[in-house]
Amino acid sequence: MSCVVTFFLLLVLIILLIVICAVFSSVMTRFQYIVFLMDRRNLDIAVLLLTVFVAIGFLSILFEFVLWCAAYVNMCCFHMVIITRLIVMFACIGLFAGYIVSMNKLVDRTQLEKNLVFTLKNLYFGEYNTDPFSANWNAIQVEYKSCGVHGPGDYSDSVWHKNNKPFKAPLTCCKEIEKYYDSTDEAFSSSPPKVYKKLTVTYKVDYIQKCNNLTLQANKDTSPIKPQGSLGPVQDDLKRNLAHNGGMIALMILILILQFLILVVTIAVCCSVKREQHDREEMRRLLYGKDKK
């Protein structure tokens, strides 16, 4: 019965490991255009830790299955299963902690602000450009209904403003611009190849003229320019759905609990087998002892 429970738990563990890969892939696809503008070092560390977390889980299952098959032949195999499971558990706890720390660093406000300001001021070239930095900034401003990092004033000393005087902000800073933009995926040449979010404009001349004739001195209530910066909404969204993603954290904790349950069942089976072996040896000793008399 204990063997059935153990193999059931291992099957559940396999399913959870597959699910966590799918969930993380979905989350990364959702935020790929924001992540492109950030310092990727902490994200790369988090991805590496999660990859090792999943790989260790799969390898431990394979190793444990082989040892379980040999366990009833050689009692040492049970001891190896227990030792392996302990090592895996502590390793996974460490990897889980490292993943959480790396994700928290990824959404640190100071670092995020620094990266967003740099890319906006130096690498943004306009609403019609299809380079990754411009396209991803357009996507952010449309999706979060924001303008710049802290507000429209961020464009005043940007490369974009120098090339587009006297305009104060790009079209993607205009309110209701999402009505005139269609979101599509487009592959850009890079090494390695990546897919970035691209926004293609649907021309509506009167709206564009109205937006281009804006002045930042206009009243916020009547100005078609969005007054809100991107930093706050982006950081909140990253915290809630990437760094502190409830689904990811819950899955990782469930995997750790399963690792512990498998360890407990394995120890119970090991004790049971040892007891059975001891009882057989006792019976054999008693029988042989009687024969000798």
VODRENMI-930107 format. One record per residue (C-alpha): x, y, z; residue in three letters; residue number from 1. Coordinates in steps of 0.25 Angstrom, whole numbers, plus 2048, in hexadecimal, padded with zeros to 3 digits. Example, Ala and Ser with C-alpha at 12.3 -4.5 7.8 and 13.67 -1.06 7.14 Angstrom:
<nodes>
<<831,7EE,81F>,'ALA',1>
<<837,7FC,81D>,'SER',2>
</nodes>
This chain:
<nodes>
<<800,800,800>,'MET',1>
<<80B,80A,804>,'SER',2>
<<812,807,7F6>,'CYS',3>
<<805,80B,7EF>,'VAL',4>
<<804,818,7F7>,'VAL',5>
<<813,81B,7F4>,'THR',6>
<<811,819,7E5>,'PHE',7>
<<804,821,7E5>,'PHE',8>
<<80B,82C,7EC>,'LEU',9>
<<817,82B,7E2>,'LEU',10>
<<80C,82C,7D6>,'LEU',11>
<<806,839,7DD>,'VAL',12>
<<814,83E,7DE>,'LEU',13>
<<817,83C,7CF>,'ILE',14>
<<80A,843,7CC>,'ILE',15>
<<80D,84F,7D5>,'LEU',16>
<<81B,850,7CF>,'LEU',17>
<<815,851,7C1>,'ILE',18>
<<80A,85B,7C5>,'VAL',19>
<<814,864,7CC>,'ILE',20>
<<81C,865,7BE>,'CYS',21>
<<80F,868,7B7>,'ALA',22>
<<80B,873,7C1>,'VAL',23>
<<819,87A,7C1>,'PHE',24>
<<81A,879,7B2>,'SER',25>
<<80C,880,7B1>,'SER',26>
<<810,88B,7BB>,'VAL',27>
<<81D,88E,7B4>,'MET',28>
<<815,88F,7A6>,'THR',29>
<<80C,899,7AD>,'ARG',30>
<<817,8A2,7B2>,'PHE',31>
<<821,8A0,7A7>,'GLN',32>
<<820,8AE,7A2>,'TYR',33>
<<823,8B4,7B0>,'ILE',34>
<<82E,8AA,7B3>,'VAL',35>
<<835,8AF,7A7>,'PHE',36>
<<837,8BD,7AC>,'LEU',37>
<<83C,8B8,7BA>,'MET',38>
<<849,8B3,7C0>,'ASP',39>
<<848,8A4,7BD>,'ARG',40>
<<852,89F,7C6>,'ARG',41>
<<849,89C,7D2>,'ASN',42>
<<83F,896,7C8>,'LEU',43>
<<849,88D,7C2>,'ASP',44>
<<84D,889,7D0>,'ILE',45>
<<83F,886,7D4>,'ALA',46>
<<83D,87E,7C7>,'VAL',47>
<<849,876,7C9>,'LEU',48>
<<845,873,7D8>,'LEU',49>
<<837,86F,7D3>,'LEU',50>
<<83D,866,7C8>,'THR',51>
<<846,85F,7D2>,'VAL',52>
<<83A,85D,7DB>,'PHE',53>
<<832,856,7D1>,'VAL',54>
<<83E,84E,7CB>,'ALA',55>
<<841,849,7D9>,'ILE',56>
<<833,845,7DB>,'GLY',57>
<<833,83D,7CE>,'PHE',58>
<<840,837,7D1>,'LEU',59>
<<83D,833,7DF>,'SER',60>
<<830,82C,7DA>,'ILE',61>
<<838,824,7D0>,'LEU',62>
<<843,820,7DA>,'PHE',63>
<<838,81D,7E5>,'GLU',64>
<<831,814,7DB>,'PHE',65>
<<83D,80C,7D8>,'VAL',66>
<<841,80B,7E7>,'LEU',67>
<<833,807,7EB>,'TRP',68>
<<834,7FB,7E1>,'CYS',69>
<<840,7F6,7E7>,'ALA',70>
<<83C,7F9,7F6>,'ALA',71>
<<836,7EC,7F9>,'TYR',72>
<<842,7E5,7F4>,'VAL',73>
<<84C,7ED,7FB>,'ASN',74>
<<849,7F5,808>,'MET',75>
<<854,7FF,805>,'CYS',76>
<<84B,805,7FA>,'CYS',77>
<<841,809,803>,'PHE',78>
<<84B,811,80B>,'HIS',79>
<<850,817,7FE>,'MET',80>
<<842,81B,7FB>,'VAL',81>
<<840,822,808>,'ILE',82>
<<84E,829,807>,'ILE',83>
<<84B,82E,7F9>,'THR',84>
<<83D,833,7FD>,'ARG',85>
<<843,83B,808>,'LEU',86>
<<84E,841,7FF>,'ILE',87>
<<843,844,7F5>,'VAL',88>
<<83A,84B,7FF>,'MET',89>
<<845,854,805>,'PHE',90>
<<84A,857,7F7>,'ALA',91>
<<83C,85B,7F3>,'CYS',92>
<<839,863,7FF>,'ILE',93>
<<846,86B,7FC>,'GLY',94>
<<842,86D,7ED>,'LEU',95>
<<834,871,7F1>,'PHE',96>
<<83A,87C,7FB>,'ALA',97>
<<844,881,7F0>,'GLY',98>
<<839,882,7E6>,'TYR',99>
<<830,88B,7EF>,'ILE',100>
<<83C,894,7F2>,'VAL',101>
<<840,895,7E3>,'SER',102>
<<832,898,7DF>,'MET',103>
<<831,8A3,7EA>,'ASN',104>
<<83E,8A9,7E5>,'LYS',105>
<<838,8A9,7D7>,'LEU',106>
<<82D,8B2,7DB>,'VAL',107>
<<835,8BB,7E4>,'ASP',108>
<<830,8C9,7E1>,'ARG',109>
<<83D,8D0,7E1>,'THR',110>
<<843,8C7,7D7>,'GLN',111>
<<836,8C6,7CF>,'LEU',112>
<<835,8D5,7CE>,'GLU',113>
<<844,8D7,7CA>,'LYS',114>
<<842,8CD,7BE>,'ASN',115>
<<835,8D3,7B9>,'LEU',116>
<<83A,8E1,7BA>,'VAL',117>
<<846,8DD,7B2>,'PHE',118>
<<83F,8D6,7A7>,'THR',119>
<<834,8E0,7A5>,'LEU',120>
<<83E,8EC,7A4>,'LYS',121>
<<848,8E6,79C>,'ASN',122>
<<842,8DA,794>,'LEU',123>
<<834,8DE,791>,'TYR',124>
<<832,8E4,783>,'PHE',125>
<<823,8E5,781>,'GLY',126>
<<816,8DE,77F>,'GLU',127>
<<818,8DA,771>,'TYR',128>
<<826,8D3,774>,'ASN',129>
<<827,8C4,774>,'THR',130>
<<834,8C3,77B>,'ASP',131>
<<832,8BB,788>,'PRO',132>
<<834,8C6,792>,'PHE',133>
<<82A,8D0,78B>,'SER',134>
<<820,8C5,789>,'ALA',135>
<<820,8C0,797>,'ASN',136>
<<81F,8CE,79D>,'TRP',137>
<<813,8D0,794>,'ASN',138>
<<80D,8C3,799>,'ALA',139>
<<80F,8C7,7A7>,'ILE',140>
<<809,8D5,7A5>,'GLN',141>
<<7FD,8D0,79E>,'VAL',142>
<<7FA,8C4,7A8>,'GLU',143>
<<7FC,8CB,7B5>,'TYR',144>
<<7F6,8D8,7AF>,'LYS',145>
<<802,8E0,7B4>,'SER',146>
<<80C,8EA,7AE>,'CYS',147>
<<81B,8E9,7B1>,'GLY',148>
<<821,8E4,7BE>,'VAL',149>
<<81C,8EE,7C7>,'HIS',150>
<<813,8F6,7BE>,'GLY',151>
<<814,8FE,7B0>,'PRO',152>
<<81F,907,7B5>,'GLY',153>
<<829,8FB,7B4>,'ASP',154>
<<829,8FE,7A4>,'TYR',155>
<<82E,90C,7A6>,'SER',156>
<<83D,908,7A6>,'ASP',157>
<<83C,8FB,79E>,'SER',158>
<<842,8F7,790>,'VAL',159>
<<833,8F6,78B>,'TRP',160>
<<830,905,78F>,'HIS',161>
<<83D,90A,788>,'LYS',162>
<<838,903,77B>,'ASN',163>
<<82A,907,77C>,'ASN',164>
<<829,915,781>,'LYS',165>
<<81F,91C,784>,'PRO',166>
<<817,910,788>,'PHE',167>
<<817,90D,797>,'LYS',168>
<<814,8FE,797>,'ALA',169>
<<812,8F3,78D>,'PRO',170>
<<804,8EE,788>,'LEU',171>
<<804,8E2,792>,'THR',172>
<<803,8ED,79D>,'CYS',173>
<<7F6,8F1,798>,'CYS',174>
<<7E9,8ED,7A0>,'LYS',175>
<<7E1,8E2,799>,'GLU',176>
<<7EC,8DF,78F>,'ILE',177>
<<7EA,8D0,791>,'GLU',178>
<<7DD,8D2,788>,'LYS',179>
<<7E6,8D5,77D>,'TYR',180>
<<7F2,8CB,77F>,'TYR',181>
<<7F1,8BC,77C>,'ASP',182>
<<7FB,8B4,784>,'SER',183>
<<802,8A9,77C>,'THR',184>
<<80F,8A1,77E>,'ASP',185>
<<81A,8A3,774>,'GLU',186>
<<828,89C,774>,'ALA',187>
<<834,8A6,774>,'PHE',188>
<<842,8A2,770>,'SER',189>
<<84A,89F,77C>,'SER',190>
<<854,895,781>,'SER',191>
<<84E,88C,786>,'PRO',192>
<<840,88F,77F>,'PRO',193>
<<835,894,787>,'LYS',194>
<<827,899,786>,'VAL',195>
<<823,8A6,78B>,'TYR',196>
<<816,8AD,78C>,'LYS',197>
<<813,8B7,781>,'LYS',198>
<<808,8C1,780>,'LEU',199>
<<803,8C5,772>,'THR',200>
<<7FB,8D1,770>,'VAL',201>
<<7ED,8D2,76A>,'THR',202>
<<7EE,8E0,764>,'TYR',203>
<<7E3,8EA,768>,'LYS',204>
<<7E7,8F8,763>,'VAL',205>
<<7DF,901,76C>,'ASP',206>
<<7E3,8F9,779>,'TYR',207>
<<7F2,8F9,775>,'ILE',208>
<<7F1,908,772>,'GLN',209>
<<7EA,90B,77F>,'LYS',210>
<<7F4,903,787>,'CYS',211>
<<800,909,780>,'ASN',212>
<<7FB,917,783>,'ASN',213>
<<7FB,915,792>,'LEU',214>
<<803,91E,79C>,'THR',215>
<<807,918,7A9>,'LEU',216>
<<802,925,7AF>,'GLN',217>
<<7F3,921,7AD>,'ALA',218>
<<7EA,91E,7B8>,'ASN',219>
<<7EC,90F,7BC>,'LYS',220>
<<7DD,90D,7BC>,'ASP',221>
<<7DC,912,7AE>,'THR',222>
<<7E9,90E,7A8>,'SER',223>
<<7E9,901,79F>,'PRO',224>
<<7F7,8FE,7A5>,'ILE',225>
<<7F7,8F3,7B0>,'LYS',226>
<<7FD,8FA,7BC>,'PRO',227>
<<801,8ED,7C3>,'GLN',228>
<<80F,8E7,7C2>,'GLY',229>
<<812,8D9,7BF>,'SER',230>
<<81B,8D6,7CB>,'LEU',231>
<<810,8D3,7D5>,'GLY',232>
<<807,8CB,7CD>,'PRO',233>
<<812,8C3,7C7>,'VAL',234>
<<818,8C0,7D5>,'GLN',235>
<<80B,8BC,7DB>,'ASP',236>
<<808,8B3,7D0>,'ASP',237>
<<815,8AC,7D0>,'LEU',238>
<<815,8AA,7DF>,'LYS',239>
<<807,8A5,7DF>,'ARG',240>
<<808,89C,7D2>,'ASN',241>
<<816,898,7D1>,'LEU',242>
<<81F,89A,7DD>,'ALA',243>
<<814,896,7E7>,'HIS',244>
<<80B,88E,7DD>,'ASN',245>
<<802,886,7E7>,'GLY',246>
<<801,87A,7DD>,'GLY',247>
<<810,878,7DC>,'MET',248>
<<813,879,7EB>,'ILE',249>
<<807,870,7EE>,'ALA',250>
<<80D,866,7E4>,'LEU',251>
<<81B,866,7E9>,'MET',252>
<<816,865,7F8>,'ILE',253>
<<80D,859,7F3>,'LEU',254>
<<819,852,7ED>,'ILE',255>
<<821,854,7FA>,'LEU',256>
<<816,84E,802>,'ILE',257>
<<815,842,7F9>,'LEU',258>
<<824,840,7FA>,'GLN',259>
<<822,840,809>,'PHE',260>
<<816,836,808>,'LEU',261>
<<81E,82D,7FF>,'ILE',262>
<<829,82D,809>,'LEU',263>
<<820,82A,815>,'VAL',264>
<<819,81E,80D>,'VAL',265>
<<827,819,809>,'THR',266>
<<82C,819,817>,'ILE',267>
<<81F,812,81B>,'ALA',268>
<<821,807,810>,'VAL',269>
<<830,805,814>,'CYS',270>
<<82C,803,823>,'CYS',271>
<<821,7F9,81E>,'SER',272>
<<82A,7F1,815>,'VAL',273>
<<835,7F1,820>,'LYS',274>
<<82B,7EC,82A>,'ARG',275>
<<826,7E1,820>,'GLU',276>
<<834,7DD,81E>,'GLN',277>
<<837,7DD,82D>,'HIS',278>
<<82B,7D4,82F>,'ASP',279>
<<82F,7CA,824>,'ARG',280>
<<83D,7C9,82A>,'GLU',281>
<<836,7C7,838>,'GLU',282>
<<82D,7BC,832>,'MET',283>
<<839,7B5,82B>,'ARG',284>
<<841,7B6,838>,'ARG',285>
<<836,7AF,840>,'LEU',286>
<<833,7A5,836>,'LEU',287>
<<842,7A1,834>,'TYR',288>
<<844,7A1,843>,'GLY',289>
<<839,797,845>,'LYS',290>
<<83E,78E,83A>,'ASP',291>
<<84C,78E,840>,'LYS',292>
<<846,789,84E>,'LYS',293>
</nodes>
